[in-house]
């Protein structure tokens, strides 16, 4: 096959991939292209739902299990922490918690996930996993106050 034909085939293949991505990631009734992808959430929309669900489960299952068994939402606390750009005090204010409670909860997140919130790569992985939550399983809001027994778990 000639070099020109190979280049044309490569362009056509890239065009098909871009078209498939646009169809999967665009909300119904809109037109989108890979050139319009401008956020992590938009990028993840082009990922097959089963891949997103598996990634979400792989990283966050220990937190979901903890939240089901306790009166404390580690998923909600993590979501608030990342949504507020990671300062402990702003997260505590947003959740109406003492800053030490936020420290404690986020240490538990690190222990259960094996990820360090001090590392940008780990924060990005956890944020992506939160964004990959199946629509039927939204991230629970962090509960501001829990019993002392629940806090020790």
Secondary structure, DSSP 4 states (H G I P E B T S, - for coil): --HHHHHHHHHHHHHHHHHHHHHHHSPTT----GGG--SHHHHHHTS-HHHHHHHHHHHHHHHHHHHHHSS--HHHHHHHHHHTTT-HHHHHHHHT--HHHHHHHHHHHHHHH---TTSHHHHHHHHHHHHT--TTSPPPPPPS---HHHHT-
